[in-house]
Amino acid sequence: MDTIEIHDAKRLGQLIRRTRKQQGLTLATLAGLCGLSVRFLSELENGRDTCTLVRVMAVLDALGIMLVAYPPEEDT
């Protein structure tokens, strides 16, 4: 499994678009799977940074993308 670092909304949108296309899904089909609008998905894929986290998480779940966060290491 590849790991992709996400540093901004644009990079997350690129990952979502690439995964959707690899799975052969249209925006309309994905919208139906996660209960969101095509417009929202288009804005998300284009890196609009005002998308709500709960909606983003629904899209990631529908595509089977696991979100993993690594907290900064503590100085000991």
PAVEXLUM-856842 format. One record per atom (N, C-alpha, C): residue number from 0; residue in three letters; atom name; x, y, z negated. Coordinates in nm, 2 decimals, padded with zeros to 4 digits, always signed. Example, Ala and Ser with C-alpha at 12.3 -4.5 7.8 and 13.67 -1.06 7.14 Angstrom:
# PAVEXLUM-856842
0 Ala N +01.32 -00.57 -00.78
0 Ala CA +01.23 -00.45 -00.78
0 Ala C +01.32 -00.33 -00.78
1 Ser N +01.28 -00.22 -00.71
1 Ser CA +01.37 -00.11 -00.71
1 Ser C +01.29 +00.00 -00.79
END
This chain:
# PAVEXLUM-856842
0 Met N +00.08 -00.12 +00.00
0 Met CA +00.00 +00.00 +00.00
0 Met C +00.09 +00.12 +00.00
1 Asp N +00.06 +00.21 +00.09
1 Asp CA +00.14 +00.34 +00.10
1 Asp C +00.09 +00.44 +00.00
2 Thr N +00.18 +00.52 -00.05
2 Thr CA +00.15 +00.62 -00.15
2 Thr C +00.17 +00.75 -00.07
3 Ile N +00.07 +00.84 -00.08
3 Ile CA +00.07 +00.97 -00.02
3 Ile C +00.06 +01.08 -00.12
4 Glu N +00.15 +01.17 -00.13
4 Glu CA +00.15 +01.28 -00.22
4 Glu C +00.05 +01.39 -00.17
5 Ile N -00.04 +01.43 -00.26
5 Ile CA -00.13 +01.53 -00.22
5 Ile C -00.10 +01.65 -00.30
6 His N -00.06 +01.76 -00.23
6 His CA -00.03 +01.88 -00.30
6 His C -00.13 +02.00 -00.28
7 Asp N -00.22 +01.98 -00.19
7 Asp CA -00.32 +02.08 -00.16
7 Asp C -00.44 +02.02 -00.09
8 Ala N -00.54 +02.11 -00.07
8 Ala CA -00.67 +02.06 -00.01
8 Ala C -00.65 +02.02 +00.13
9 Lys N -00.56 +02.09 +00.20
9 Lys CA -00.53 +02.06 +00.34
9 Lys C -00.48 +01.91 +00.36
10 Arg N -00.39 +01.87 +00.28
10 Arg CA -00.33 +01.74 +00.28
10 Arg C -00.43 +01.63 +00.25
11 Leu N -00.52 +01.66 +00.15
11 Leu CA -00.62 +01.57 +00.11
11 Leu C -00.72 +01.55 +00.23
12 Gly N -00.76 +01.66 +00.29
12 Gly CA -00.85 +01.66 +00.40
12 Gly C -00.79 +01.58 +00.52
13 Gln N -00.66 +01.59 +00.54
13 Gln CA -00.60 +01.51 +00.65
13 Gln C -00.60 +01.36 +00.62
14 Leu N -00.58 +01.32 +00.49
14 Leu CA -00.59 +01.18 +00.45
14 Leu C -00.73 +01.13 +00.47
15 Ile N -00.83 +01.21 +00.43
15 Ile CA -00.97 +01.17 +00.44
15 Ile C -01.01 +01.15 +00.59
16 Arg N -00.97 +01.24 +00.67
16 Arg CA -01.00 +01.23 +00.82
16 Arg C -00.93 +01.11 +00.88
17 Arg N -00.81 +01.09 +00.85
17 Arg CA -00.73 +00.98 +00.90
17 Arg C -00.80 +00.84 +00.86
18 Thr N -00.83 +00.83 +00.73
18 Thr CA -00.89 +00.71 +00.68
18 Thr C -01.03 +00.69 +00.74
19 Arg N -01.11 +00.79 +00.75
19 Arg CA -01.24 +00.78 +00.81
19 Arg C -01.23 +00.73 +00.96
20 Lys N -01.14 +00.78 +01.03
20 Lys CA -01.12 +00.74 +01.17
20 Lys C -01.06 +00.60 +01.18
21 Gln N -00.97 +00.57 +01.09
21 Gln CA -00.92 +00.43 +01.10
21 Gln C -01.03 +00.33 +01.07
22 Gln N -01.13 +00.37 +00.99
22 Gln CA -01.24 +00.28 +00.96
22 Gln C -01.35 +00.28 +01.06
23 Gly N -01.33 +00.37 +01.17
23 Gly CA -01.43 +00.38 +01.27
23 Gly C -01.56 +00.45 +01.23
24 Leu N -01.55 +00.54 +01.14
24 Leu CA -01.67 +00.60 +01.09
24 Leu C -01.68 +00.74 +01.15
25 Thr N -01.80 +00.78 +01.18
25 Thr CA -01.83 +00.92 +01.22
25 Thr C -01.85 +01.00 +01.10
26 Leu N -01.85 +01.13 +01.11
26 Leu CA -01.88 +01.22 +01.00
26 Leu C -02.03 +01.19 +00.95
27 Ala N -02.12 +01.17 +01.05
27 Ala CA -02.25 +01.14 +01.01
27 Ala C -02.27 +01.01 +00.93
28 Thr N -02.20 +00.91 +00.97
28 Thr CA -02.20 +00.78 +00.90
28 Thr C -02.15 +00.79 +00.76
29 Leu N -02.03 +00.86 +00.75
29 Leu CA -01.97 +00.88 +00.62
29 Leu C -02.07 +00.96 +00.53
30 Ala N -02.13 +01.06 +00.59
30 Ala CA -02.22 +01.15 +00.51
30 Ala C -02.33 +01.06 +00.45
31 Gly N -02.38 +00.97 +00.53
31 Gly CA -02.49 +00.88 +00.48
31 Gly C -02.44 +00.79 +00.38
32 Leu N -02.32 +00.74 +00.39
32 Leu CA -02.26 +00.65 +00.29
32 Leu C -02.24 +00.71 +00.15
33 Cys N -02.21 +00.84 +00.15
33 Cys CA -02.18 +00.90 +00.02
33 Cys C -02.28 +01.01 -00.02
34 Gly N -02.39 +01.02 +00.06
34 Gly CA -02.50 +01.11 +00.03
34 Gly C -02.46 +01.26 +00.03
35 Leu N -02.38 +01.29 +00.12
35 Leu CA -02.34 +01.43 +00.14
35 Leu C -02.36 +01.48 +00.28
36 Ser N -02.35 +01.61 +00.30
36 Ser CA -02.38 +01.66 +00.44
36 Ser C -02.26 +01.65 +00.53
37 Val N -02.28 +01.65 +00.66
37 Val CA -02.18 +01.65 +00.76
37 Val C -02.10 +01.78 +00.74
38 Arg N -02.16 +01.89 +00.72
38 Arg CA -02.09 +02.02 +00.70
38 Arg C -01.99 +02.01 +00.58
39 Phe N -02.04 +01.96 +00.47
39 Phe CA -01.94 +01.94 +00.36
39 Phe C -01.82 +01.86 +00.40
40 Leu N -01.85 +01.75 +00.46
40 Leu CA -01.73 +01.66 +00.50
40 Leu C -01.64 +01.73 +00.60
41 Ser N -01.70 +01.80 +00.69
41 Ser CA -01.61 +01.88 +00.78
41 Ser C -01.53 +01.98 +00.71
42 Glu N -01.58 +02.05 +00.62
42 Glu CA -01.51 +02.15 +00.54
42 Glu C -01.40 +02.08 +00.46
43 Leu N -01.43 +01.97 +00.40
43 Leu CA -01.34 +01.89 +00.32
43 Leu C -01.22 +01.85 +00.41
44 Glu N -01.25 +01.79 +00.52
44 Glu CA -01.14 +01.74 +00.61
44 Glu C -01.06 +01.86 +00.67
45 Asn N -01.11 +01.98 +00.67
45 Asn CA -01.04 +02.09 +00.72
45 Asn C -00.97 +02.17 +00.61
46 Gly N -00.97 +02.11 +00.49
46 Gly CA -00.89 +02.17 +00.38
46 Gly C -00.95 +02.28 +00.30
47 Arg N -01.08 +02.30 +00.32
47 Arg CA -01.14 +02.41 +00.24
47 Arg C -01.13 +02.38 +00.09
48 Asp N -01.07 +02.47 +00.02
48 Asp CA -01.04 +02.44 -00.12
48 Asp C -01.15 +02.48 -00.22
49 Thr N -01.27 +02.50 -00.17
49 Thr CA -01.38 +02.53 -00.27
49 Thr C -01.47 +02.41 -00.28
50 Cys N -01.44 +02.29 -00.23
50 Cys CA -01.52 +02.17 -00.25
50 Cys C -01.51 +02.13 -00.39
51 Thr N -01.63 +02.08 -00.44
51 Thr CA -01.64 +02.04 -00.58
51 Thr C -01.57 +01.90 -00.60
52 Leu N -01.51 +01.88 -00.71
52 Leu CA -01.44 +01.75 -00.74
52 Leu C -01.54 +01.63 -00.74
53 Val N -01.66 +01.65 -00.79
53 Val CA -01.75 +01.54 -00.79
53 Val C -01.78 +01.49 -00.65
54 Arg N -01.80 +01.58 -00.56
54 Arg CA -01.83 +01.54 -00.42
54 Arg C -01.70 +01.48 -00.36
55 Val N -01.59 +01.54 -00.38
55 Val CA -01.46 +01.48 -00.33
55 Val C -01.45 +01.34 -00.38
56 Met N -01.47 +01.31 -00.50
56 Met CA -01.46 +01.18 -00.56
56 Met C -01.56 +01.08 -00.49
57 Ala N -01.68 +01.13 -00.46
57 Ala CA -01.78 +01.04 -00.39
57 Ala C -01.72 +01.00 -00.25
58 Val N -01.66 +01.10 -00.18
58 Val CA -01.60 +01.07 -00.05
58 Val C -01.49 +00.97 -00.06
59 Leu N -01.40 +00.99 -00.16
59 Leu CA -01.29 +00.90 -00.18
59 Leu C -01.34 +00.76 -00.21
60 Asp N -01.44 +00.75 -00.30
60 Asp CA -01.50 +00.62 -00.33
60 Asp C -01.56 +00.55 -00.21
61 Ala N -01.63 +00.62 -00.13
61 Ala CA -01.69 +00.57 -00.01
61 Ala C -01.59 +00.51 +00.09
62 Leu N -01.47 +00.58 +00.09
62 Leu CA -01.37 +00.54 +00.19
62 Leu C -01.27 +00.43 +00.12
63 Gly N -01.29 +00.41 -00.01
63 Gly CA -01.20 +00.31 -00.07
63 Gly C -01.06 +00.37 -00.10
64 Ile N -01.05 +00.50 -00.11
64 Ile CA -00.93 +00.57 -00.15
64 Ile C -00.92 +00.58 -00.30
65 Met N -00.81 +00.53 -00.35
65 Met CA -00.79 +00.54 -00.50
65 Met C -00.70 +00.66 -00.53
66 Leu N -00.75 +00.74 -00.62
66 Leu CA -00.68 +00.86 -00.66
66 Leu C -00.60 +00.83 -00.79
67 Val N -00.47 +00.85 -00.78
67 Val CA -00.38 +00.82 -00.89
67 Val C -00.31 +00.95 -00.93
68 Ala N -00.30 +00.98 -01.05
68 Ala CA -00.23 +01.10 -01.10
68 Ala C -00.11 +01.06 -01.19
69 Tyr N +00.00 +01.12 -01.17
69 Tyr CA +00.12 +01.10 -01.26
69 Tyr C +00.14 +01.23 -01.34
70 Pro N +00.12 +01.22 -01.47
70 Pro CA +00.15 +01.34 -01.55
70 Pro C +00.30 +01.37 -01.55
71 Pro N +00.34 +01.49 -01.57
71 Pro CA +00.48 +01.52 -01.58
71 Pro C +00.55 +01.44 -01.69
72 Glu N +00.67 +01.40 -01.67
72 Glu CA +00.74 +01.33 -01.78
72 Glu C +00.77 +01.42 -01.89
73 Glu N +00.76 +01.37 -02.01
73 Glu CA +00.79 +01.45 -02.13
73 Glu C +00.94 +01.45 -02.16
74 Asp N +00.99 +01.56 -02.20
74 Asp CA +01.13 +01.56 -02.25
74 Asp C +01.14 +01.50 -02.39
75 Thr N +01.23 +01.41 -02.41
75 Thr CA +01.24 +01.34 -02.54
75 Thr C +01.37 +01.37 -02.60
END
